[in-house]
Amino acid sequence: MTHFPPPVPRPAPVDVVLPCLDEAAALPWVLARIPAGWRAIVVDNGSTDGSAEIARGLGATVVHEPRRGFGAACHAGLLAADADIVCFCDCDASLDPALLTPFVDAVRHGTSDLVLGRRRPQGRGAWPPHARAGNAVLARMLRHRTGLRLHDLGPLRAARRTALLGLGLTDRRSGYPLQMVVRAADAGWRVEERAVPYRPRTGRSKVTGTWRGTWHAVRDMRAVLQQPPFVPRTEETAR
């Protein structure tokens, strides 16, 4: 009898990175909204509510990142990904990962290199005024720094994995999403934003839910904007 080696699993066409810190209540809805055939990578950043176990039970790939910080969790997910295209989405049910399909299409077809979601609040409490004001200030600062006429620095986004690794992202806190956009602009990427509905999150925000959290995020992002222009290299270490 001829024995054939077992087939080698093929990478998912798209990986969705979901940074997670105590999101047990939101995870079932979020993971149910991942498009069919895509892989959800839930990066547990020190949850104490059983988030990791819930995500694993729902079929997600779970990565543990002990270093606290939004950027640390996002980058751990990026390093764990192996799909050609990688998406990012918050894990608090404020954004629908199903909305990423046209983002991925734009990247795959080569019309954009980085697609961002421009958040449109749906209902009271979806986006606190202090968080919205901080976002608007940073968008103006980004426009002055890069020339990109963006309105939002939201977490819903898609790009090619190897290109993202080539940006050599170093921020591991709240500045990670902004550093991605700044370095993409410095590298000459085509950056596009698309309007997406933004729902009230499930549970309390760890960043924008308080003035203190918003201030720390703005501080981290201002530090990113003060960094020297990024010069792309032919080979880039990912860490």
FENBELUR-V529978 format. One record per backbone hydrogen bond with DSSP energy under -0.5 kcal/mol. NH is the residue of the N-H (numbers start at 0). CO is the residue of the C=O. If there is no record, write none. Layout:
# FENBELUR-V529978
NH|CO + NH|CO
This chain:
# FENBELUR-V529978
3|1 + 12|36 + 14|84 + 15|38 + 16|14 + 16|86 + 17|40 + 18|16 + 19|42 + 25|22 + 26|22 + 27|23 + 29|25 + 30|26 + 31|27 + 32|28 + 32|29 + 33|30 + 37|34 + 38|13 + 40|15 + 40|38 + 41|39 + 41|60 + 42|17 + 42|40 + 43|41 + 43|62 + 44|19 + 53|49 + 54|50 + 55|51 + 56|52 + 57|53 + 58|55 + 59|54 + 60|39 + 62|41 + 64|43 + 64|62 + 65|63 + 67|65 + 70|172 + 71|171 + 72|68 + 73|69 + 74|70 + 75|71 + 76|72 + 77|73 + 78|74 + 79|75 + 80|76 + 84|12 + 85|158 + 86|14 + 87|156 + 88|16 + 90|18 + 96|94 + 98|95 + 99|96 + 100|97 + 103|99 + 104|100 + 105|101 + 106|102 + 107|103 + 108|104 + 109|106 + 110|105 + 111|105 + 112|189 + 113|189 + 114|157 + 115|191 + 116|155 + 117|115 + 117|193 + 118|116 + 119|195 + 120|118 + 121|197 + 122|120 + 125|122 + 131|127 + 132|128 + 133|129 + 134|130 + 135|131 + 136|132 + 137|133 + 138|134 + 139|135 + 140|136 + 141|137 + 142|138 + 143|139 + 144|140 + 145|141 + 146|141 + 146|142 + 149|147 + 156|87 + 156|154 + 157|114 + 158|85 + 159|112 + 160|83 + 163|159 + 164|160 + 165|161 + 166|162 + 166|163 + 167|164 + 175|172 + 178|174 + 179|175 + 180|176 + 181|177 + 182|178 + 183|179 + 184|180 + 185|181 + 186|182 + 187|184 + 188|183 + 190|188 + 191|113 + 193|115 + 195|117 + 197|119 + 198|93 + 198|196 + 199|121 + 201|91 + 202|200 + 209|206 + 213|209 + 214|210 + 215|211 + 216|212 + 217|213 + 218|214 + 219|215 + 220|216 + 221|217 + 222|218 + 223|219 + 224|220 + 225|221 + 226|223 + 231|229
